[in-house]
Amino acid sequence: MEHPSPEKLKAGAFRFNTDTSQLEIYDGNQWTGILATSPEQQTGGTRMVMGGGLHPGGGGDNMLFVNVSTTGSSSNFGEYAAGFTHSQQSGSSRTRGIFAGGYRNNIEYITIASEGDSIDFGDKIDYVYNTSQAYCSNSTRMLTFGGYNNPTGSGTWTGVNQIQKIEMSTLGNSKDFGDAKGSDWFMAAVASPTRAVFGSATPGLQYVNFATQGNYAEFGTIANGVRYSAHSNAVRGVFSGTQSYPGCMLVNIASQGNAVQVGDLTQARNYNAASGSPIRGVVAGGTTPGYQTTMDYYDLATTGDLIDFGDLNEARARHVAVSNGHGGL
């Protein structure tokens, strides 16, 4: 059977590959296989797990989780193996969540379907102190971007432009992937199964392809400094969170272009965490500058304001989140 040329295809088209006997989706760049598993099979629905962070009492070793398809307060999940930290990076497959870096160089992992403590995974190379990097993943590979360093402890912060990768299915250390444009921190990233889009208002949005190691390519601009958290399905990515600006910014992952404003958070805040499902994104916690318990959600198919989801069971900021239903899967 003759297939239509890629020029005639639109992102989201499906086909059945008779050579591999697998259903595939076109993401705007290439065909990618669809896994025969789902969040419903793993956890009865998409589960979002939040780790690390700061709260009014200092910091917590415990992780929190919510079921994305419902609303309500968070529940306790487990504790970090190495204890409290914040300003980490995270990524996840259908089954495994990764928490890396922050105020230490170790990497830990959890099994998303089981509520329990994290387990040592490996270490980050070229440790970036108080990393504050962008991060995202597809089903196998997690990437981190940028960040800043204080190698002498002198209070002089230096931005870095490094991109690192973590192969999530096997234990081990991170490895070099390539370089980002310039050097920045407090960034955010979104992903499809094939492409990662990352950055901040300065130096703008960039992208790389998960399968090919290398340096960044230009993507577009993003206004208003929206850069503290992000979530996507396989097609659309939403960046959210500054202390003074409640608006969220939308990108089409498959095509280079500028981010456009969509809905507003119920409360402007930064240092929040975001993740979710292919249908819904959840933005949790943050500072205004006080620590917040607020969780909001949005429908990725629409462009309206966010809606109250529920509350974290403790106020938290500078935390990160993973899920078994994000756009990279």
C-alpha positions in Angstrom: 0.0 0.0 0.0 1.4 3.4 -0.9 1.5 5.9 1.9 0.9 9.7 1.5 4.0 11.8 1.3 5.1 13.6 4.6 4.3 17.0 3.0 0.6 16.0 3.0 0.5 14.7 6.6 -0.5 16.6 9.7 0.8 16.0 13.2 -1.5 13.5 14.9 -2.1 11.3 11.8 -2.1 7.5 12.5 -1.0 4.5 10.5 -0.4 0.8 11.1 3.1 -0.3 10.1 2.7 -3.8 8.6 6.5 -4.3 8.8 6.6 -4.0 12.6 2.9 -4.7 13.3 2.7 -1.5 15.4 0.4 1.4 15.4 2.3 4.7 14.8 1.6 8.4 15.1 3.1 11.2 12.9 4.4 14.0 15.2 5.1 16.5 12.4 8.6 15.3 11.8 8.5 11.5 11.6 6.4 8.4 12.4 6.9 7.0 16.0 5.6 3.9 17.5 2.7 3.9 20.1 3.3 1.7 23.1 0.7 -0.9 23.9 0.5 0.2 27.5 -1.3 3.1 29.2 -1.6 5.0 32.5 -4.9 3.2 33.0 -3.1 -0.2 32.9 -0.3 1.0 35.2 -2.1 3.1 37.8 -5.7 3.3 36.9 -5.2 6.7 35.3 -2.4 9.2 34.9 -0.5 9.7 38.2 1.6 12.8 38.8 4.3 12.5 41.5 6.0 15.6 43.0 9.4 15.4 44.7 11.7 17.7 46.6 11.2 21.4 47.1 11.0 23.9 49.9 8.1 24.5 52.3 7.5 26.8 55.3 9.2 24.4 57.7 12.3 24.1 55.5 12.2 21.1 53.2 10.7 17.7 53.0 12.0 14.2 52.1 8.5 13.0 51.2 7.0 12.9 47.7 3.4 13.7 47.0 1.0 12.5 44.3 -2.4 13.2 42.6 -4.5 11.4 40.1 -4.6 13.8 37.1 -8.0 12.8 35.8 -9.7 13.8 39.1 -9.5 16.8 41.3 -8.6 17.0 45.0 -5.8 17.2 47.5 -2.4 15.4 47.1 -1.4 12.3 49.1 2.0 11.1 50.4 3.9 8.8 48.1 7.3 8.0 49.7 10.6 9.5 50.7 13.9 10.4 49.0 16.7 7.9 49.6 19.2 10.6 50.1 17.0 13.0 52.0 15.7 16.5 51.1 16.8 18.7 48.2 15.3 21.2 45.8 15.7 22.8 42.3 16.0 19.3 40.7 15.2 18.0 37.3 12.8 15.1 36.5 11.7 12.8 33.8 9.6 9.6 33.4 8.6 6.6 31.4 5.2 4.8 31.8 6.7 3.0 34.8 9.7 4.8 36.2 10.2 8.4 37.5 13.6 10.0 37.7 14.6 12.8 40.1 18.1 14.3 39.5 20.5 16.9 40.8 19.4 20.0 42.8 21.6 20.8 45.8 23.4 17.4 45.3 24.6 15.4 42.3 22.8 12.2 42.8 20.0 10.6 40.7 17.2 8.6 42.2 14.2 6.7 40.8 10.7 5.5 41.7 8.3 3.1 40.3 5.3 5.2 39.6 2.7 2.5 40.2 3.9 1.7 43.7 3.9 4.2 46.5 7.3 3.9 48.1 10.7 5.4 48.6 13.1 6.3 45.8 16.2 4.2 45.0 19.7 5.3 44.0 20.2 5.5 40.3 23.6 7.1 39.7 25.2 10.6 39.6 25.1 13.7 37.5 28.3 14.5 35.7 29.8 18.0 35.8 27.6 18.8 38.8 25.8 22.1 38.5 25.2 23.5 42.0 21.5 24.6 42.6 20.9 23.5 39.0 17.6 25.1 38.2 17.7 23.5 34.7 15.0 22.8 32.1 14.1 19.1 31.9 11.9 16.7 30.0 11.9 13.1 28.6 10.4 10.7 26.1 9.8 7.1 27.0 13.5 6.2 27.3 15.7 9.3 27.5 15.6 12.2 29.9 17.4 15.5 29.0 18.4 18.5 31.1 19.3 21.9 29.8 21.3 24.9 31.1 21.4 25.8 34.8 23.9 27.7 36.9 26.9 26.9 39.0 28.7 28.2 42.0 31.9 26.0 41.9 33.8 27.9 44.6 30.9 28.6 46.9 31.8 32.3 46.7 28.3 33.5 45.7 29.3 34.2 42.1 26.8 32.3 40.0 27.8 31.2 36.5 25.3 30.0 33.9 26.1 26.9 31.9 25.0 25.8 28.4 25.4 22.1 28.7 22.7 19.5 27.7 22.9 16.2 29.5 21.1 12.9 29.0 20.0 10.1 31.3 19.0 6.7 29.9 16.1 5.9 32.2 15.7 2.2 31.7 19.2 1.4 33.1 21.0 2.6 36.2 24.0 4.9 35.7 25.3 8.4 35.5 24.2 11.2 33.2 26.2 11.8 30.0 26.9 14.8 27.8 24.4 15.3 25.0 25.4 18.7 23.4 25.2 22.4 24.0 22.3 24.9 24.4 22.4 28.5 23.2 23.9 30.9 25.7 23.6 30.1 29.4 20.5 30.6 31.5 18.7 29.1 34.5 15.1 28.8 35.9 14.2 27.3 32.5 11.4 24.9 31.4 10.9 22.3 28.7 8.2 20.3 26.9 8.5 17.2 24.7 6.9 15.0 22.1 8.2 11.4 21.7 10.9 12.7 19.2 11.6 16.4 20.1 12.4 18.5 23.2 11.7 22.2 23.2 13.3 24.2 26.0 14.3 27.6 27.1 13.2 30.9 28.7 12.5 34.5 27.7 16.3 34.9 27.4 17.8 33.4 25.2 14.5 32.1 23.8 13.1 28.7 22.8 15.4 26.1 21.4 15.0 22.4 20.4 16.9 19.1 20.0 15.8 15.7 18.8 16.0 13.0 21.4 17.5 10.3 19.1 20.4 12.4 17.8 23.0 13.9 20.1 24.0 17.4 19.3 23.6 21.1 19.8 20.5 23.2 19.9 18.5 24.6 17.0 16.5 27.8 17.1 12.7 27.4 17.8 11.2 30.8 18.5 10.6 33.4 21.2 8.6 33.3 24.5 7.5 36.5 26.1 6.9 37.6 29.7 9.6 35.5 31.2 7.3 32.4 31.5 9.8 29.7 32.4 9.3 28.0 35.7 7.3 24.9 34.7 5.8 23.3 31.6 3.8 20.3 30.4 2.7 18.9 27.0 1.0 16.2 25.1 2.6 15.0 21.9 1.6 18.1 20.0 1.1 21.1 22.3 3.3 22.4 25.1 2.3 24.9 27.8 4.8 27.0 29.8 3.6 28.6 33.0 4.7 30.5 36.1 6.1 33.8 37.1 5.5 35.7 40.3 4.1 38.8 38.5 2.5 37.3 35.4 -0.4 34.7 35.5 -0.5 34.0 31.8 0.6 30.7 30.3 2.3 30.4 26.9 1.6 27.7 24.2 3.9 26.2 21.5 3.3 23.7 18.8 6.1 21.2 19.3 6.3 20.0 15.7 6.8 23.4 14.1 9.2 26.2 15.0 7.5 29.4 16.0 6.9 31.8 18.8 4.9 31.0 21.9 1.5 32.5 22.1 -0.5 33.4 25.3 -3.3 31.2 26.4 -5.1 31.1 29.7 -4.2 32.5 33.1 -3.3 30.7 36.3 -5.8 31.2 39.2 -2.9 32.8 41.0 0.3 34.2 39.6 3.3 32.4 41.1 6.7 31.1 40.3 8.9 28.1 41.4 5.9 25.8 40.7 5.9 22.2 39.3 3.8 20.9 36.3 3.0 17.6 34.7 -0.1 15.7 33.7 -1.8 13.6 31.0 -2.3 14.1 27.2 -5.6 15.8 28.0 -4.9 17.8 31.2 -2.0 19.7 32.7 -1.7 20.4 36.4 0.4 23.2 37.9 1.2 22.8 41.6 2.5 24.9 44.4 5.0 27.8 44.0 5.6 31.1 45.7 3.9 34.5 45.5 6.5 35.0 47.3 4.9 33.0 50.2 4.8 29.2 49.8 1.5 28.1 48.2 -0.7 24.9 48.3 -2.6 25.9 45.1 -3.0 23.4 42.3 -4.6 24.5 39.0 -5.4 22.5 35.8 -6.0 23.2 32.1 -7.3 21.3 29.1 -4.5 21.1 26.5 -7.1 21.2 23.7 -8.5 24.6 24.7 -7.0 28.0 25.5 -9.1 29.1 28.5 -8.1 30.1 32.0 -6.9 27.5 34.5 -9.3 26.0 37.0 -8.8 25.1 40.7 -7.7 21.4 41.1 -7.3 21.1 44.8 -4.5 21.7 47.4 -1.1 20.2 48.1 -1.2 18.7 51.6 1.7 21.0 52.4 2.8 24.3 50.8 5.7 23.7 48.5 8.0 25.4 45.9 11.1 24.6 43.9 9.8 21.1 43.5 9.6 18.9 40.4 7.0 16.5 39.0 6.8 13.4 36.8 3.8 11.4 35.4 3.2 8.2 33.5 1.1 10.1 30.8 3.1 13.1 29.5 3.6 14.0 25.9 6.9 12.3 25.4 5.4 8.9 25.9 
